[in-house]
Amino acid sequence: MSTVLCFCLRGIIPGPIEFTDEVLFANAHPSMSHMSPDFARVFGDCIRMTRQLLYSEDAQPFLIAGSGTLGQDQVSANLVEPGENALVLHSGCFADSFADCLQTYGANVDQIKAEIGGAVKEADIENALQAKKYKIVTVTHVDTSSAVLSDIKAIPNVVKRVSPDTLVVVDAVCSVASEEIQMGAWGIDVVLTASQKGLGTPPGLSILVASQKAVQVFENRSTPVTTYYGSWKKWLPVTKAYENNSAAYFATPPVNLIYAFHASLTQIMQGSVSLEQRFKLHQEVSRRVKKAAEEIGFKGVPLSEDVQANGMSALYLPDGFTVSDIVPRLLKKGVVVAGRLHASIKGQ
């Protein structure tokens, strides 16, 4: 959290979060050419640290100006060809947006919907994979609308056992850097996220990391990619060049955001607290917050502790209160919270 004097509201929403002084100062870096050697080195560092953050040795990061939704767009356009099948695991409303994106690019989409506050059961995933061949399975690691945490260690095991060729795609916009993600060891093919939540950087940077298997699937596709800006054909040469500390151009990267992202990644990866300790601290603080909320009449949306996120909380209001009652009152006290994200429980 910044120590800079600021006469502003205190945001306790999932994102954008508040940023450290170091990140804010880095974001105010003097304007630099995106083709300069100094910037190429910083960009290359970001690519390498992003890979390390996800415990991967050889996955391919893409750092592109855009929101987390651009990650869904990249997956839908680059990895799924028209007419192929996609299975979306639904634990909140952000699965609906992924399904919509996939359908926009011509995929045949099926969804397995968990009950509100629950995660999709492994047996249901196995049954679906046995009934139909799917090109990809998508899962939202933490859905912001429900704060449900899906088991992205167990799900790839099910997928690889039943349908080894199927790609596992994790929407981790609300989980990277606050929840453990071992991309290589767990068999995850794509992790997509954004800068403004656990990664502690102002919004505007789409971050996607693809396994070598996913890159090969892209390279072997039989139909042209139907996106221009999000095409990996355009971005692969650029990101590989920057990782080698050599500038390349397709579209101008968000130079100042890259400097800010570098500052945040440095704090996360090289700070006094290890990644493992960081995840443990998130869990400890999350439990204290949830316990305190329950003591004053709130109730968590997740149905059990094993499916509750550690980087955010979603709460049902006490009886007799509505979102329209609570949100304006908190705003008058200088505190911003989010409500009504999940359409089915938006008044609760």
Residue frames relative to the residue before (quaternion, step in Angstrom):
aa qw qx qy qz dx dy dz
M 1.0000 0.0000 0.0000 0.0000 0.00 0.00 0.00
S 0.5004 -0.6787 0.4524 0.2904 3.56 -0.96 0.87
T 0.3037 -0.7329 0.5795 0.1863 3.55 -1.18 0.69
V 0.4331 0.6951 -0.4626 0.3394 3.57 1.30 0.05
L 0.5081 -0.6484 0.4714 0.3150 3.58 -0.92 0.92
C 0.0973 0.8061 -0.5692 0.1292 3.56 -0.65 1.12
F 0.2255 -0.7646 0.5912 0.1222 3.56 -0.68 1.10
C 0.4029 0.7055 -0.4661 0.3503 3.52 0.55 1.22
L 0.6512 -0.5104 0.3957 0.3986 3.51 -1.35 0.09
R 0.4013 -0.6849 0.5553 0.2480 3.54 -1.24 0.53
G 0.1771 -0.8196 0.5400 0.0730 3.56 -0.40 1.21
I 0.0002 -0.7787 0.6274 -0.0015 3.57 -0.84 0.97
I 0.3146 0.7212 -0.5288 0.3181 3.52 1.03 0.95
P 0.6678 -0.5085 0.3407 0.4235 3.63 -1.19 0.33
G 0.7585 -0.2527 0.1721 0.5756 3.58 1.13 -0.55
P 0.4614 -0.1646 -0.8717 0.0100 1.46 -2.16 1.27
I 0.3594 -0.7174 0.5571 0.2142 3.54 -1.04 0.84
E 0.5852 -0.5195 0.4445 0.4358 3.56 -1.27 -0.16
F 0.3046 -0.7904 0.5173 0.1219 3.55 -1.01 0.87
T 0.5596 -0.6148 0.4396 0.3399 3.56 -1.16 0.61
D 0.6688 -0.4915 0.3732 0.4146 3.54 -1.27 0.36
E 0.6512 0.5375 -0.3253 0.4258 3.57 0.91 -0.92
V 0.6588 0.4968 -0.3053 0.4754 3.57 1.00 -0.81
L 0.6563 0.5071 -0.3133 0.4625 3.59 0.94 -0.85
F 0.6556 0.4988 -0.3154 0.4711 3.57 0.96 -0.82
A 0.6461 0.5135 -0.3207 0.4648 3.59 1.00 -0.79
N 0.6375 0.5274 -0.3246 0.4583 3.56 1.07 -0.72
A 0.6782 0.4573 -0.2741 0.5057 3.57 1.25 -0.45
H 0.2629 0.7871 -0.5133 0.2186 3.58 1.23 0.40
P 0.5577 -0.5923 0.4416 0.3783 3.62 -0.97 0.68
S 0.6149 -0.5759 0.3896 0.3723 3.54 -1.07 0.73
M 0.0838 -0.7989 0.5956 -0.0029 3.54 -0.92 1.02
S 0.5092 -0.5957 0.5126 0.3510 3.55 -1.19 0.46
H 0.4445 -0.6966 0.4973 0.2643 3.56 -0.94 0.89
M 0.6560 0.4848 -0.3080 0.4897 3.59 1.30 -0.10
S 0.4860 0.6863 -0.4294 0.3293 3.60 1.26 -0.01
P 0.6003 -0.5802 0.4099 0.3675 3.62 -1.12 0.59
D 0.6344 0.5393 -0.3411 0.4364 3.59 0.98 -0.78
F 0.6787 0.4710 -0.2958 0.4795 3.57 0.91 -0.88
A 0.6156 0.5540 -0.3497 0.4379 3.60 0.97 -0.78
R 0.6446 0.5181 -0.3209 0.4616 3.58 1.00 -0.79
V 0.6636 0.4969 -0.3031 0.4699 3.59 0.94 -0.90
F 0.6413 0.5132 -0.3194 0.4726 3.58 0.96 -0.86
G 0.6502 0.5205 -0.3143 0.4555 3.58 0.95 -0.85
D 0.6242 0.5297 -0.3295 0.4702 3.57 1.03 -0.78
C 0.6429 0.5311 -0.3205 0.4492 3.59 0.97 -0.86
I 0.6390 0.5225 -0.3252 0.4614 3.57 0.96 -0.84
R 0.6931 0.4786 -0.2825 0.4591 3.58 0.85 -0.95
M 0.6825 0.4784 -0.2997 0.4643 3.61 0.90 -0.84
T 0.5982 0.5523 -0.3641 0.4523 3.60 1.08 -0.64
R 0.6417 0.5164 -0.3112 0.4740 3.57 0.98 -0.84
Q 0.6701 0.5042 -0.2958 0.4575 3.58 0.92 -0.91
L 0.6074 0.5768 -0.3435 0.4247 3.57 1.04 -0.79
L 0.7377 0.3793 -0.2045 0.5198 3.57 1.11 -0.71
Y 0.4730 -0.7129 0.4132 0.3119 3.57 1.27 0.43
S 0.4793 0.6457 -0.4538 0.3840 3.58 0.94 0.85
E 0.3489 -0.7454 0.5338 0.1941 3.54 -1.14 0.66
D 0.8445 0.1773 -0.0445 0.5033 3.58 1.00 -0.74
A 0.4170 0.7110 -0.4818 0.2974 3.62 1.20 0.11
Q 0.4242 -0.7242 0.5024 0.2080 3.55 -1.22 0.60
P 0.2040 -0.7891 0.5659 0.1239 3.62 -0.47 1.12
F 0.1274 -0.7316 0.6635 0.0910 3.53 -1.30 0.61
L 0.0493 -0.7843 0.6183 -0.0060 3.60 -0.65 1.13
I 0.0925 0.8275 -0.5298 0.1611 3.55 -0.16 1.34
A 0.5389 -0.6058 0.4725 0.3454 3.58 -1.05 0.73
G 0.5079 0.6161 -0.4686 0.3780 3.56 -0.69 1.09
S 0.5512 -0.5882 0.4678 0.3625 3.56 -1.31 -0.06
G 0.7224 -0.4094 0.3151 0.4597 3.56 -1.28 -0.06
T 0.5783 0.6016 -0.3668 0.4113 3.56 1.14 -0.62
L 0.5730 0.5822 -0.3811 0.4330 3.58 1.14 -0.54
G 0.5923 0.5605 -0.3657 0.4486 3.59 1.14 -0.53
Q 0.6330 0.5057 -0.3242 0.4884 3.57 0.99 -0.80
D 0.6417 0.5317 -0.3138 0.4550 3.55 1.01 -0.84
Q 0.6504 0.5166 -0.3183 0.4570 3.59 0.94 -0.85
V 0.6520 0.5114 -0.3140 0.4634 3.57 0.91 -0.90
S 0.6980 0.4948 -0.2759 0.4380 3.56 0.80 -1.04
A 0.7292 0.4429 -0.2378 0.4644 3.57 0.99 -0.83
N 0.7691 0.4055 -0.1971 0.4530 3.58 0.95 -0.86
L 0.7898 0.3614 -0.1664 0.4667 3.59 1.01 -0.73
V 0.7476 0.3125 -0.1946 0.5528 3.59 1.17 -0.41
E 0.2366 -0.7773 0.5689 0.1274 3.56 -0.77 1.04
P 0.6614 -0.5178 0.3502 0.4144 3.60 -1.13 0.55
G 0.7913 0.2933 -0.2382 0.4807 3.54 -0.93 0.96
E 0.5864 0.5629 -0.3848 0.4373 3.60 1.22 -0.18
N 0.4941 -0.6915 0.4642 0.2493 3.54 -1.24 0.56
A 0.0693 -0.7751 0.6276 0.0219 3.54 -1.08 0.84
L 0.1973 -0.7690 0.6003 0.0969 3.56 -1.01 0.88
V 0.1248 -0.8017 0.5841 0.0233 3.57 -0.65 1.17
L 0.2450 -0.7603 0.5879 0.1276 3.56 -0.76 1.09
H 0.1998 -0.8379 0.5071 0.0293 3.53 -0.53 1.28
S 0.1004 0.7804 -0.6111 0.0869 3.57 -0.63 1.17
G 0.7873 0.0222 -0.0245 0.6156 3.56 1.31 0.33
C 0.7407 -0.4869 0.2490 0.3903 3.54 -1.28 0.28
F 0.6002 0.5795 -0.3887 0.3910 3.63 1.09 -0.36
A 0.5213 0.5845 -0.4215 0.4571 3.57 1.27 -0.12
D 0.6101 0.5581 -0.3511 0.4394 3.58 1.08 -0.67
S 0.6626 0.4949 -0.3193 0.4627 3.59 0.96 -0.79
F 0.6294 0.5154 -0.3415 0.4707 3.60 1.03 -0.70
A 0.6415 0.5180 -0.3220 0.4652 3.58 0.96 -0.84
D 0.6467 0.5201 -0.3121 0.4625 3.57 0.97 -0.86
C 0.6483 0.5188 -0.3128 0.4613 3.57 0.98 -0.86
L 0.6549 0.5119 -0.3081 0.4627 3.59 0.91 -0.90
Q 0.6638 0.5004 -0.3037 0.4656 3.57 0.94 -0.86
T 0.5924 0.5825 -0.3582 0.4260 3.58 1.07 -0.70
Y 0.7355 0.3856 -0.2166 0.5132 3.58 1.07 -0.74
G 0.6798 -0.5636 0.2714 0.3828 3.58 1.21 0.41
A 0.4580 0.6807 -0.4604 0.3391 3.60 1.21 0.19
N 0.3806 -0.6548 0.5952 0.2686 3.52 -1.29 0.49
V 0.1041 -0.8526 0.5120 -0.0076 3.57 -0.36 1.26
D 0.0749 -0.7378 0.6694 0.0443 3.52 -1.09 0.91
Q 0.1687 -0.7751 0.5990 0.1093 3.56 -1.14 0.63
I 0.1773 -0.7060 0.6686 0.1518 3.52 -1.24 0.62
K 0.1404 -0.8313 0.5363 0.0405 3.55 -0.46 1.22
A 0.3105 -0.7264 0.5882 0.1730 3.53 -0.85 1.04
E 0.5744 -0.5361 0.4570 0.4169 3.56 -1.23 0.27
I 0.6370 -0.5408 0.3722 0.4040 3.57 -1.14 0.57
G 0.7890 0.2557 -0.2253 0.5112 3.54 -0.74 1.11
G 0.6991 0.4356 -0.2658 0.5008 3.56 1.29 -0.06
A 0.4139 -0.6671 0.5553 0.2745 3.53 -1.35 0.20
V 0.6029 -0.5606 0.4209 0.3808 3.57 -1.19 0.52
K 0.4354 -0.7179 0.4886 0.2373 3.57 -0.91 0.96
E 0.5737 -0.6164 0.4235 0.3339 3.55 -1.06 0.81
A 0.6272 0.5453 -0.3431 0.4376 3.60 1.00 -0.76
D 0.6477 0.5092 -0.3208 0.4672 3.60 1.01 -0.74
I 0.6220 0.5229 -0.3389 0.4742 3.58 1.07 -0.71
E 0.6580 0.5155 -0.3093 0.4535 3.57 0.90 -0.93
N 0.6532 0.5146 -0.3191 0.4547 3.59 0.92 -0.85
A 0.6569 0.5099 -0.3121 0.4594 3.59 0.95 -0.84
L 0.6764 0.4929 -0.2950 0.4610 3.59 0.95 -0.84
Q 0.6439 0.5088 -0.3212 0.4727 3.57 1.11 -0.58
A 0.6819 0.5052 -0.2814 0.4479 3.57 1.14 -0.63
K 0.8161 0.0636 0.0136 0.5743 3.60 1.09 -0.63
K 0.4378 -0.6679 0.5350 0.2757 3.56 -1.20 0.60
Y 0.0867 -0.8076 0.5831 0.0139 3.57 -0.73 1.10
K 0.4572 -0.6674 0.5176 0.2787 3.54 -1.08 0.79
I 0.8034 -0.0082 0.0281 0.5948 3.57 0.98 -0.86
V 0.1846 -0.6989 0.6712 0.1642 3.49 -1.42 0.37
T 0.1260 -0.7930 0.5920 0.0693 3.59 -0.82 0.95
V 0.0188 -0.7790 0.6267 -0.0046 3.54 -1.11 0.76
T 0.3320 -0.7063 0.5880 0.2124 3.55 -1.04 0.81
H 0.4105 -0.7365 0.4764 0.2492 3.57 -0.51 1.18
V 0.7529 -0.0409 0.0354 0.6559 3.56 0.92 -1.00
D 0.2102 -0.7741 0.5824 0.1319 3.57 -0.61 1.07
T 0.4568 -0.7258 0.4472 0.2542 3.56 -0.61 1.17
S 0.6613 0.5370 -0.3173 0.4167 3.59 1.06 -0.65
S 0.7937 0.2749 -0.1313 0.5266 3.59 1.17 -0.51
A 0.3034 -0.7610 0.4975 0.2853 3.59 1.27 -0.47
V 0.3779 0.7126 -0.4957 0.3219 3.57 1.15 0.61
L 0.2422 -0.7586 0.5959 0.1042 3.54 -0.95 1.01
S 0.2038 -0.7799 0.5829 0.1022 3.58 -0.68 1.13
D 0.4863 -0.6798 0.4776 0.2708 3.56 -1.12 0.71
I 0.0774 -0.8456 0.5279 0.0154 3.56 0.06 1.29
K 0.5309 0.5549 -0.4357 0.4694 3.55 1.26 0.31
A 0.7150 0.4493 -0.2519 0.4727 3.59 0.95 -0.87
I 0.6389 0.5725 -0.3424 0.3833 3.60 0.92 -0.88
P 0.6639 0.4826 -0.3393 0.4596 3.67 0.81 -0.77
N 0.5943 0.5643 -0.3700 0.4375 3.60 1.08 -0.61
V 0.6499 0.5033 -0.3094 0.4782 3.56 0.98 -0.86
V 0.6739 0.5062 -0.3005 0.4465 3.56 0.84 -1.00
K 0.7012 0.4715 -0.2853 0.4523 3.60 0.78 -0.97
R 0.6439 0.5222 -0.3267 0.4539 3.59 1.08 -0.62
V 0.7558 0.3846 -0.2054 0.4885 3.57 0.90 -0.91
S 0.8103 0.0529 0.0327 0.5827 3.59 0.95 -0.90
P 0.1854 -0.8647 0.4538 0.1096 3.60 0.45 1.23
D 0.6813 0.5010 -0.3013 0.4405 3.61 1.06 -0.61
T 0.5518 0.6320 -0.3885 0.3810 3.58 1.22 -0.36
L 0.3719 -0.7309 0.5341 0.2054 3.56 -0.92 0.95
V 0.2560 -0.7454 0.5972 0.1492 3.57 -1.08 0.79
V 0.0792 -0.8087 0.5825 -0.0213 3.55 -0.60 1.23
V 0.1359 -0.8031 0.5788 0.0399 3.57 -0.76 1.08
D 0.2453 -0.7147 0.6405 0.1368 3.54 -0.86 1.09
A 0.0242 0.8361 -0.5403 0.0917 3.54 -0.24 1.34
V 0.1719 0.8201 -0.5274 0.1407 3.57 1.11 0.64
C 0.7870 0.3030 -0.1505 0.5159 3.58 0.98 -0.83
S 0.7100 0.4726 -0.2732 0.4449 3.61 1.13 0.38
V 0.5629 0.6128 -0.4140 0.3690 3.62 1.02 -0.59
A 0.8283 0.1744 -0.2074 0.4903 3.54 -0.96 1.09
S 0.7147 0.3386 -0.2855 0.5413 3.60 1.23 0.07
E 0.7366 0.2328 -0.1706 0.6116 3.57 1.32 -0.29
E 0.5299 -0.6360 0.4567 0.3257 3.58 -1.07 0.70
I 0.0333 0.7672 -0.6394 0.0390 3.57 -0.99 0.91
Q 0.0470 -0.7869 0.6153 -0.0085 3.57 -0.45 1.23
M 0.2497 -0.8415 0.4631 0.1231 3.51 0.26 1.36
G 0.7191 0.4530 -0.2633 0.4565 3.59 0.79 -0.97
A 0.7213 0.4623 -0.2604 0.4452 3.57 0.70 -1.08
W 0.7281 0.4349 -0.2416 0.4716 3.59 1.05 -0.70
G 0.4857 -0.7059 0.4164 0.3039 3.60 1.22 -0.04
I 0.3597 0.7193 -0.5087 0.3072 3.58 1.05 0.76
D 0.3324 -0.7851 0.4968 0.1624 3.58 -0.86 0.97
V 0.7949 0.0348 -0.0203 0.6054 3.60 1.08 -0.63
V 0.0496 -0.7359 0.6737 0.0451 3.53 -1.12 0.81
L 0.0338 -0.7940 0.6069 0.0088 3.57 -0.76 1.02
T 0.0738 0.7957 -0.5950 0.0862 3.53 -1.01 0.82
A 0.3237 -0.7135 0.5814 0.2192 3.56 -1.32 -0.24
S 0.6532 -0.6042 0.3297 0.3154 3.53 -1.25 0.48
Q 0.7130 0.5745 -0.2488 0.3158 3.57 1.02 -0.83
K 0.6598 0.4896 -0.3282 0.4661 3.61 1.19 -0.02
G 0.8559 0.0615 -0.0395 0.5119 3.60 -0.55 -1.07
L 0.6452 0.5377 -0.3184 0.4396 3.57 1.16 -0.51
G 0.3919 -0.8077 0.4061 0.1706 3.56 1.30 0.13
T 0.5607 0.5688 -0.3903 0.4579 3.57 1.05 0.79
P 0.5967 -0.5723 0.3974 0.3982 3.64 -0.97 0.64
P 0.5973 -0.6045 0.3868 0.3580 3.60 -1.09 0.65
G 0.5480 0.6335 -0.4524 0.3062 3.52 -1.25 0.51
L 0.6968 0.4157 -0.2704 0.5181 3.58 1.27 -0.02
S 0.2160 -0.7500 0.6174 0.0983 3.54 -0.75 1.15
I 0.0843 -0.8031 0.5897 -0.0100 3.56 -0.77 1.09
L 0.0801 0.7844 -0.6076 0.0954 3.56 -0.67 1.11
V 0.0960 -0.7800 0.6173 0.0354 3.55 -1.01 0.88
A 0.1128 -0.8169 0.5656 0.0019 3.57 -0.68 1.17
S 0.4654 -0.6586 0.5144 0.2915 3.56 -1.01 0.83
Q 0.6331 -0.5168 0.4002 0.4147 3.56 -1.25 0.29
K 0.5866 0.5603 -0.3665 0.4557 3.58 1.14 -0.57
A 0.6649 0.4948 -0.3051 0.4690 3.58 0.93 -0.87
V 0.6356 0.5198 -0.3313 0.4648 3.59 0.98 -0.80
Q 0.6497 0.5114 -0.3180 0.4639 3.58 1.00 -0.80
V 0.6111 0.5345 -0.3463 0.4700 3.59 1.04 -0.74
F 0.6355 0.5153 -0.3244 0.4748 3.57 0.99 -0.81
E 0.7017 0.4841 -0.2798 0.4415 3.58 0.79 -0.98
N 0.7151 0.4428 -0.2489 0.4801 3.59 1.16 -0.55
R 0.3998 0.7309 -0.4847 0.2663 3.62 1.20 0.05
S 0.4155 -0.7453 0.4813 0.2005 3.55 -1.11 0.73
T 0.7290 0.3430 -0.2256 0.5477 3.60 1.25 -0.22
P 0.5862 -0.5911 0.4082 0.3746 3.61 -1.11 0.55
V 0.5162 -0.5996 0.5107 0.3364 3.55 -1.20 0.58
T 0.2774 -0.8053 0.5082 0.1275 3.57 -0.81 0.99
T 0.6033 0.4517 -0.4124 0.5118 3.56 1.10 0.71
Y 0.3627 -0.7249 0.5381 0.2310 3.56 -1.10 0.63
Y 0.7377 0.4347 -0.2490 0.4526 3.56 0.60 -1.16
G 0.7680 0.3836 -0.2011 0.4719 3.60 0.94 -0.82
S 0.4214 0.7364 -0.4525 0.2744 3.60 1.23 0.11
W 0.4217 -0.7049 0.5118 0.2517 3.57 -0.83 0.97
K 0.5227 0.6103 -0.4207 0.4212 3.58 1.17 -0.35
K 0.6861 0.4582 -0.2671 0.4981 3.57 1.09 -0.72
W 0.7690 0.4325 -0.2041 0.4241 3.57 0.86 -1.00
L 0.5619 0.6248 -0.4030 0.3627 3.62 1.05 -0.57
P 0.6817 0.4665 -0.3205 0.4636 3.65 0.78 -0.83
V 0.6373 0.5406 -0.3277 0.4407 3.57 1.06 -0.75
T 0.7160 0.4520 -0.2734 0.4564 3.58 0.75 -1.02
K 0.6291 0.5193 -0.3398 0.4680 3.59 1.08 -0.64
A 0.6329 0.5260 -0.3337 0.4599 3.58 1.02 -0.74
Y 0.6818 0.4845 -0.2996 0.4590 3.58 0.85 -0.93
E 0.6261 0.5251 -0.3601 0.4502 3.61 1.00 -0.64
N 0.6814 0.4355 -0.2735 0.5208 3.56 1.19 -0.50
N 0.5056 -0.6877 0.3861 0.3497 3.57 1.34 0.42
S 0.5710 0.5376 -0.3949 0.4786 3.54 1.12 0.76
A 0.4145 -0.7403 0.4728 0.2379 3.58 -0.67 1.07
A 0.0105 0.7586 -0.6515 0.0043 3.53 -1.24 0.62
Y 0.2692 -0.8004 0.5241 0.1104 3.56 -1.16 0.49
F 0.0849 0.7082 -0.7008 0.0086 3.46 -1.24 0.82
A 0.7511 -0.1090 0.0857 0.6455 3.57 0.94 -0.97
T 0.5893 -0.6095 0.3919 0.3573 3.56 -1.04 0.73
P 0.3412 -0.7401 0.5378 0.2158 3.61 -0.72 1.00
P 0.5459 -0.5997 0.4582 0.3639 3.61 -1.21 0.40
V 0.2820 -0.8358 0.4399 0.1684 3.54 0.33 1.33
N 0.7145 0.4514 -0.2803 0.4551 3.60 0.72 -1.01
L 0.6218 0.5320 -0.3431 0.4612 3.59 1.06 -0.67
I 0.6193 0.5323 -0.3480 0.4605 3.58 1.04 -0.70
Y 0.6330 0.5062 -0.3325 0.4822 3.60 1.01 -0.75
A 0.6557 0.5000 -0.3107 0.4728 3.60 0.97 -0.83
F 0.6439 0.5199 -0.3129 0.4661 3.57 0.98 -0.86
H 0.6255 0.5373 -0.3269 0.4617 3.56 1.04 -0.80
A 0.6509 0.5131 -0.3152 0.4624 3.58 0.97 -0.84
S 0.6796 0.4845 -0.2940 0.4659 3.58 0.93 -0.88
L 0.6503 0.5091 -0.3210 0.4637 3.59 0.92 -0.86
T 0.6251 0.5364 -0.3376 0.4555 3.57 1.02 -0.75
Q 0.6464 0.5039 -0.3173 0.4771 3.59 1.00 -0.81
I 0.6833 0.4960 -0.2865 0.4528 3.58 0.94 -0.90
M 0.7812 0.3856 -0.1802 0.4567 3.55 0.78 -1.06
Q 0.8020 0.2699 -0.1246 0.5181 3.59 1.07 -0.65
G 0.4367 0.7149 -0.4465 0.3143 3.58 1.25 0.23
S 0.7165 -0.4569 0.3217 0.4177 3.55 -1.32 -0.03
V 0.6947 0.4099 -0.2513 0.5350 3.58 1.27 -0.38
S 0.3995 -0.7178 0.5168 0.2409 3.59 -0.79 0.99
L 0.6686 -0.4736 0.3703 0.4378 3.57 -1.26 0.25
E 0.6582 0.5171 -0.3147 0.4476 3.57 0.89 -0.92
Q 0.6577 0.4897 -0.3048 0.4845 3.59 0.98 -0.82
R 0.6104 0.5651 -0.3408 0.4382 3.56 1.05 -0.78
F 0.6758 0.4815 -0.2976 0.4722 3.58 0.87 -0.92
K 0.6419 0.5224 -0.3217 0.4600 3.58 1.02 -0.78
L 0.6515 0.5099 -0.3151 0.4650 3.59 0.97 -0.82
H 0.6066 0.5388 -0.3504 0.4679 3.59 1.02 -0.77
Q 0.6718 0.5044 -0.2986 0.4528 3.57 0.90 -0.93
E 0.6689 0.5066 -0.3053 0.4502 3.58 0.89 -0.90
V 0.6777 0.4770 -0.2941 0.4761 3.58 0.88 -0.92
S 0.6306 0.5465 -0.3318 0.4401 3.57 0.99 -0.84
R 0.6648 0.5031 -0.3093 0.4575 3.57 0.91 -0.85
R 0.6413 0.5158 -0.3291 0.4629 3.59 1.02 -0.75
V 0.6475 0.5164 -0.3181 0.4614 3.58 0.96 -0.87
K 0.6801 0.4916 -0.2924 0.4587 3.58 0.86 -0.94
K 0.6396 0.5177 -0.3249 0.4662 3.58 1.01 -0.79
A 0.6564 0.5048 -0.3120 0.4658 3.59 0.94 -0.85
A 0.6454 0.5211 -0.3211 0.4570 3.59 1.00 -0.81
E 0.6561 0.5119 -0.3128 0.4578 3.58 0.97 -0.83
E 0.6403 0.5525 -0.3251 0.4232 3.58 1.05 -0.75
I 0.7388 0.3508 -0.2336 0.5258 3.61 1.17 -0.40
G 0.7494 -0.4774 0.2010 0.4124 3.55 1.17 0.60
F 0.5435 0.5914 -0.4205 0.4218 3.59 1.23 0.04
K 0.1705 -0.7663 0.6103 0.1065 3.55 -1.28 0.39
G 0.4730 -0.6942 0.4682 0.2744 3.56 -0.88 0.92
V 0.5042 -0.6440 0.4850 0.3096 3.57 -1.08 0.71
P 0.6273 0.5202 -0.3648 0.4504 3.67 0.87 -0.75
L 0.4949 -0.7154 0.4230 0.2535 3.54 -0.91 0.99
S 0.8027 0.0570 -0.0180 0.5934 3.59 1.15 -0.49
E 0.6705 -0.5299 0.3427 0.3902 3.55 -1.24 0.46
D 0.6604 0.5396 -0.3220 0.4112 3.60 1.02 -0.73
V 0.7348 0.3488 -0.2425 0.5287 3.63 1.21 -0.18
Q 0.5243 0.6225 -0.4341 0.3861 3.60 1.14 0.43
A 0.4897 -0.6817 0.4723 0.2690 3.54 -0.95 0.97
N 0.3738 -0.7337 0.5296 0.2034 3.54 -1.25 0.53
G 0.6849 0.4789 -0.2854 0.4691 3.58 1.27 -0.13
M 0.7829 0.1093 -0.0726 0.6082 3.58 1.28 -0.10
S 0.2311 -0.7493 0.6003 0.1576 3.55 -1.32 0.22
A 0.1175 -0.7417 0.6551 0.0831 3.55 -1.17 0.72
L 0.0734 -0.8448 0.5281 -0.0449 3.55 -0.62 1.18
Y 0.3730 -0.6511 0.6082 0.2587 3.51 -1.22 0.66
L 0.4720 -0.6816 0.4830 0.2817 3.58 -1.01 0.81
P 0.5891 -0.5469 0.4394 0.4010 3.61 -1.19 0.41
D 0.6462 -0.5208 0.3881 0.4007 3.55 -1.19 0.53
G 0.7836 0.3297 -0.2521 0.4623 3.53 -1.01 0.87
F 0.6918 0.4173 -0.2721 0.5228 3.57 1.29 -0.11
T 0.1700 -0.7577 0.6199 0.1129 3.54 -1.25 0.54
V 0.6744 -0.4650 0.3734 0.4353 3.55 -1.30 0.23
S 0.6453 0.5368 -0.3147 0.4432 3.57 1.02 -0.81
D 0.6264 0.5140 -0.3373 0.4792 3.59 1.21 -0.43
I 0.7562 0.4564 -0.2163 0.4161 3.53 0.74 -1.15
V 0.6879 0.5271 -0.3091 0.3916 3.58 0.72 -1.08
P 0.6893 0.4595 -0.3140 0.4638 3.68 0.78 -0.84
R 0.6264 0.5388 -0.3480 0.4430 3.61 1.03 -0.70
L 0.6631 0.4876 -0.3029 0.4805 3.56 0.96 -0.83
L 0.6242 0.5498 -0.3390 0.4395 3.56 1.02 -0.79
K 0.6342 0.5309 -0.3281 0.4564 3.60 1.03 -0.76
K 0.6937 0.4345 -0.2593 0.5126 3.56 1.21 -0.52
G 0.5968 -0.6202 0.3398 0.3790 3.56 1.29 0.25
V 0.6038 0.5468 -0.3519 0.4611 3.57 1.25 0.35
V 0.1859 -0.7875 0.5825 0.0772 3.57 -0.85 1.04
V 0.0193 0.7662 -0.6417 0.0281 3.56 -0.88 1.03
A 0.3991 -0.7029 0.5353 0.2449 3.55 -1.27 0.37
G 0.0004 0.7959 -0.6054 0.0079 3.55 -1.13 0.67
R 0.8025 0.3432 -0.2275 0.4318 3.51 -1.39 0.21
L 0.3225 0.7551 -0.5184 0.2389 3.61 1.02 0.63
H 0.7346 0.3624 -0.2098 0.5338 3.57 1.00 -0.83
A 0.4386 -0.7519 0.4240 0.2501 3.56 -0.39 1.25
S 0.6860 0.5177 -0.2962 0.4168 3.59 0.97 -0.82
I 0.7898 0.2306 -0.1255 0.5544 3.61 1.16 -0.46
K 0.2700 0.8354 -0.4572 0.1420 3.57 1.25 0.36
G 0.6939 0.4618 -0.2927 0.4686 3.61 1.11 -0.42
Q 0.6581 0.5537 -0.2827 0.4247 3.54 1.29 -0.24
